Amino acid sequence: MDNRVIKLHNIDFDDFIKAIDECKGDVYLETSDGDVLNLKSKLCQMIGLNTILRSAEVEEATIRCANPDDETMLFRFNLYGEIPD
């Protein structure tokens, strides 16, 4: 796994999943409890995020991207709240 890290704050859960779906490489969510979820997996999206986050918005999360282009896209999503074209 690459060392690229993004801290997400107060993002819309549905838009976040749409942004993850646009990523080309693996994207991992790391929790403060030490859980690591591969967010490219629909199972992790459905079960893991629902269980861990339990709300319509992500309050705070650490994201690691294997692909630098994905890191850039998710950084812009975090900053502007929209998926770049």
N, CA, C and O of each residue as an XYZ file, in Angstrom:
340
protein
N       0.849     -1.175      0.000
C       0.000      0.000      0.000
C       0.894      1.237      0.000
O       1.929      1.256      0.665
N       0.502      2.256     -0.735
C       1.264      3.478     -0.848
C       1.115      4.311      0.421
O       0.225      4.044      1.227
N       1.957      5.300      0.609
C       1.917      6.135      1.799
C       1.101      7.409      1.612
O       1.132      8.282      2.480
N       0.381      7.539      0.519
C      -0.446      8.717      0.308
C      -1.626      8.679      1.269
O      -2.330      7.674      1.360
N      -1.840      9.790      1.992
C      -2.883      9.842      3.013
C      -3.739     11.086      2.803
O      -3.219     12.172      2.552
N      -5.048     10.920      2.906
C      -5.990     12.033      2.839
C      -6.879     11.937      4.066
O      -7.419     10.871      4.362
N      -7.032     13.035      4.774
C      -7.979     13.105      5.886
C      -9.247     13.734      5.356
O      -9.225     14.860      4.858
N     -10.360     13.013      5.458
C     -11.648     13.519      4.993
C     -12.432     14.069      6.169
O     -12.409     13.505      7.264
N     -13.125     15.172      5.936
C     -13.913     15.796      6.991
C     -15.279     16.195      6.453
O     -15.372     16.876      5.432
N     -16.335     15.775      7.133
C     -17.710     16.188      6.835
C     -18.073     16.106      5.355
O     -18.472     17.101      4.749
N     -17.932     14.916      4.781
C     -18.305     14.723      3.387
C     -19.632     13.983      3.301
O     -20.014     13.267      4.227
N     -20.324     14.158      2.195
C     -21.562     13.440      1.951
C     -21.241     11.997      1.593
O     -20.440     11.740      0.695
N     -21.865     11.057      2.293
C     -21.567      9.635      2.125
C     -21.836      9.162      0.692
O     -21.002      8.471      0.108
N     -22.975      9.522      0.127
C     -23.324      9.071     -1.234
C     -22.346      9.611     -2.270
O     -21.916      8.876     -3.159
N     -21.992     10.884     -2.162
C     -21.028     11.462     -3.097
C     -19.643     10.842     -2.913
O     -18.902     10.674     -3.881
N     -19.302     10.508     -1.688
C     -18.021      9.869     -1.413
C     -17.936      8.518     -2.122
O     -16.908      8.203     -2.721
N     -18.998      7.719     -2.063
C     -19.018      6.417     -2.745
C     -18.900      6.609     -4.258
O     -18.205      5.840     -4.922
N     -19.567      7.618     -4.808
C     -19.453      7.910     -6.249
C     -18.007      8.256     -6.609
O     -17.506      7.826     -7.648
N     -17.338      9.028     -5.756
C     -15.937      9.379     -6.000
C     -15.054      8.136     -5.938
O     -14.160      7.976     -6.769
N     -15.290      7.261     -4.973
C     -14.517      6.011     -4.861
C     -14.709      5.163     -6.113
O     -13.756      4.568     -6.616
N     -15.942      5.105     -6.616
C     -16.226      4.325     -7.827
C     -15.449      4.837     -9.038
O     -15.177      4.073     -9.965
N     -15.089      6.117     -9.039
C     -14.312      6.709    -10.136
C     -12.818      6.383    -10.044
O     -12.094      6.545    -11.027
N     -12.350      5.932     -8.890
C     -10.931      5.642     -8.688
C     -10.493      4.437     -9.501
O     -11.252      3.485     -9.681
N      -9.259      4.488     -9.990
C      -8.711      3.400    -10.803
C      -8.008      2.330     -9.973
O      -8.007      1.157    -10.347
N      -7.412      2.725     -8.853
C      -6.684      1.789     -7.998
C      -7.411      1.556     -6.691
O      -8.511      2.064     -6.474
N      -6.782      0.782     -5.826
C      -7.362      0.501     -4.515
C      -7.345      1.747     -3.641
O      -6.415      2.553     -3.688
N      -8.399      1.883     -2.844
C      -8.541      2.991     -1.901
C      -8.903      2.376     -0.557
O      -9.852      1.599     -0.461
N      -8.153      2.720      0.473
C      -8.345      2.117      1.791
C      -8.794      3.158      2.806
O      -8.277      4.275      2.838
N      -9.755      2.780      3.629
C     -10.196      3.587      4.759
C      -9.560      3.003      6.005
O      -9.681      1.806      6.264
N      -8.880      3.845      6.783
C      -8.273      3.399      8.035
C      -8.957      4.115      9.185
O      -9.083      5.339      9.179
N      -9.397      3.348     10.172
C     -10.053      3.932     11.337
C      -9.059      4.072     12.482
O      -7.978      3.482     12.460
N      -9.436      4.852     13.469
C      -8.576      5.022     14.642
C      -8.475      3.732     15.454
O      -7.563      3.579     16.267
N      -9.417      2.796     15.233
C      -9.378      1.497     15.904
C      -8.437      0.515     15.223
O      -8.230     -0.591     15.721
N      -7.860      0.912     14.081
C      -6.942      0.041     13.364
C      -7.592     -0.780     12.269
O      -6.925     -1.608     11.649
N      -8.887     -0.571     12.010
C      -9.552     -1.273     10.912
C      -9.098     -0.692      9.584
O      -8.905      0.517      9.463
N      -8.927     -1.558      8.581
C      -8.568     -1.124      7.240
C      -9.550     -1.781      6.274
O      -9.661     -3.006      6.223
N     -10.262     -0.950      5.505
C     -11.246     -1.448      4.547
C     -10.841     -1.044      3.139
O     -10.470      0.107      2.908
N     -10.907     -1.977      2.194
C     -10.691     -1.662      0.788
C     -12.012     -1.129      0.243
O     -12.950     -1.897      0.033
N     -12.092      0.163      0.016
C     -13.342      0.797     -0.382
C     -13.735      0.526     -1.829
O     -14.827      0.909     -2.249
N     -12.872     -0.123     -2.597
C     -13.260     -0.538     -3.939
C     -14.166     -1.765     -3.883
O     -14.832     -2.092     -4.865
N     -14.191     -2.433     -2.756
C     -15.062     -3.592     -2.542
C     -16.458     -3.109     -2.170
O     -16.626     -2.382     -1.191
N     -17.457     -3.510     -2.947
C     -18.841     -3.126     -2.648
C     -19.286     -3.712     -1.306
O     -20.088     -3.095     -0.605
N     -18.783     -4.880     -0.941
C     -19.122     -5.471      0.345
C     -18.626     -4.577      1.488
O     -19.359     -4.325      2.444
N     -17.385     -4.103      1.387
C     -16.863     -3.193      2.416
C     -17.653     -1.893      2.441
O     -17.906     -1.342      3.512
N     -18.043     -1.401      1.277
C     -18.839     -0.180      1.230
C     -20.176     -0.372      1.940
O     -20.584      0.469      2.741
N     -20.848     -1.467      1.651
C     -22.180     -1.697      2.198
C     -22.154     -2.036      3.682
O     -22.885     -1.439      4.471
N     -21.330     -2.974      4.055
C     -21.325     -3.464      5.432
C     -20.371     -2.669      6.318
O     -20.768     -2.161      7.367
N     -19.132     -2.565      5.901
C     -18.113     -1.932      6.735
C     -18.362     -0.474      7.022
O     -18.346     -0.063      8.183
N     -18.591      0.318      5.996
C     -18.805      1.744      6.214
C     -20.077      1.994      7.000
O     -20.107      2.863      7.872
N     -21.129      1.243      6.704
C     -22.381      1.402      7.443
C     -22.184      1.123      8.926
O     -22.686      1.861      9.773
N     -21.467      0.078      9.233
C     -21.242     -0.307     10.618
C     -20.326      0.674     11.336
O     -20.611      1.071     12.466
N     -19.231      1.070     10.695
C     -18.235      1.921     11.339
C     -18.703      3.368     11.441
O     -18.539      3.995     12.488
N     -19.277      3.901     10.380
C     -19.589      5.319     10.355
C     -20.995      5.636     10.862
O     -21.201      6.687     11.470
N     -21.968      4.751     10.625
C     -23.337      4.867     11.150
C     -23.989      6.233     10.981
O     -24.728      6.680     11.858
N     -23.728      6.888      9.879
C     -24.409      8.147      9.605
C     -24.364      8.421      8.116
O     -23.702      7.699      7.371
N     -25.067      9.464      7.672
C     -25.083      9.819      6.254
C     -23.824     10.571      5.843
O     -23.583     10.758      4.650
N     -23.026     11.002      6.798
C     -21.806     11.732      6.487
C     -20.609     11.110      7.191
O     -20.729     10.576      8.294
N     -19.457     11.185      6.541
C     -18.207     10.750      7.142
C     -17.698     11.908      7.986
O     -17.400     12.975      7.449
N     -17.595     11.721      9.286
C     -17.111     12.789     10.171
C     -15.619     13.018      9.975
O     -15.186     14.153      9.775
N     -14.830     11.949     10.032
C     -13.389     12.038      9.815
C     -12.877     10.655      9.491
O     -13.271      9.677     10.127
N     -11.995     10.562      8.497
C     -11.432      9.277      8.114
C     -10.076      9.510      7.469
O      -9.814     10.577      6.915
N      -9.229      8.511      7.546
C      -7.951      8.549      6.860
C      -8.056      7.640      5.653
O      -8.438      6.475      5.770
N      -7.716      8.174      4.503
C      -7.806      7.441      3.248
C      -6.411      7.277      2.670
O      -5.629      8.228      2.646
N      -6.097      6.076      2.204
C      -4.832      5.810      1.521
C      -5.153      5.337      0.110
O      -6.018      4.484     -0.088
N      -4.447      5.898     -0.866
C      -4.666      5.572     -2.276
C      -3.435      4.893     -2.858
O      -2.308      5.324     -2.613
N      -3.647      3.843     -3.618
C      -2.556      3.164     -4.302
C      -2.163      3.913     -5.578
O      -1.022      3.810     -6.028
N      -3.100      4.663     -6.161
C      -2.880      5.359     -7.423
C      -2.803      6.870     -7.156
O      -3.721      7.435     -6.562
N      -1.711      7.532     -7.590
C      -1.568      8.976     -7.360
C      -2.694      9.808     -7.989
O      -3.076     10.840     -7.437
N      -3.228      9.372     -9.136
C      -4.339     10.093     -9.769
C      -5.589     10.045     -8.883
O      -6.333     11.021     -8.794
N      -5.808      8.913     -8.237
C      -6.943      8.780     -7.325
C      -6.769      9.704     -6.123
O      -7.722     10.328     -5.656
N      -5.541      9.777     -5.635
C      -5.250     10.666     -4.509
C      -5.601     12.108     -4.874
O      -6.226     12.817     -4.084
N      -5.203     12.536     -6.057
C      -5.488     13.895     -6.513
C      -6.985     14.136     -6.621
O      -7.486     15.170     -6.179
N      -7.699     13.181     -7.209
C      -9.139     13.320     -7.379
C      -9.853     13.379     -6.029
O     -10.732     14.218     -5.836
N      -9.487     12.497     -5.090
C     -10.125     12.490     -3.777
C      -9.747     13.722     -2.958
O     -10.555     14.201     -2.162
N      -8.534     14.241     -3.141
C      -8.144     15.472     -2.472
C      -9.033     16.620     -2.949
O      -9.530     17.405     -2.142
N      -9.230     16.710     -4.267
C     -10.104     17.757     -4.820
C     -11.547     17.558     -4.361
O     -12.245     18.528     -4.066
N     -11.994     16.299     -4.300
C     -13.343     16.018     -3.803
C     -13.487     16.504     -2.362
O     -14.484     17.133     -2.007
N     -12.500     16.213     -1.549
C     -12.511     16.628     -0.141
C     -12.517     18.153     -0.024
O     -13.202     18.710      0.834
N     -11.763     18.815     -0.877
C     -11.637     20.267     -0.818
C     -12.892     20.982     -1.341
O     -13.374     21.930     -0.722
N     -13.411     20.522     -2.477
C     -14.511     21.227     -3.142
C     -15.860     20.534     -3.025
O     -16.886     21.130     -3.353
N     -15.880     19.261     -2.555
C     -17.137     18.565     -2.366
C     -17.796     18.061     -3.629
O     -18.981     17.729     -3.625
N     -17.037     18.002     -4.716
C     -17.603     17.490     -5.965
C     -16.568     16.657     -6.688
O     -15.364     16.822     -6.493
N     -17.059     15.760     -7.527
C     -16.182     14.886     -8.300
C     -15.742     15.648     -9.541
O     -16.594     16.090    -10.312
N     -14.422     15.819     -9.764
C     -13.946     16.539    -10.936
C     -14.317     15.796    -12.227
O     -14.413     14.569    -12.245
N     -14.519     16.556    -13.294
C     -14.834     15.957    -14.614
C     -13.606     15.380    -15.255
O     -13.682     14.840    -16.359
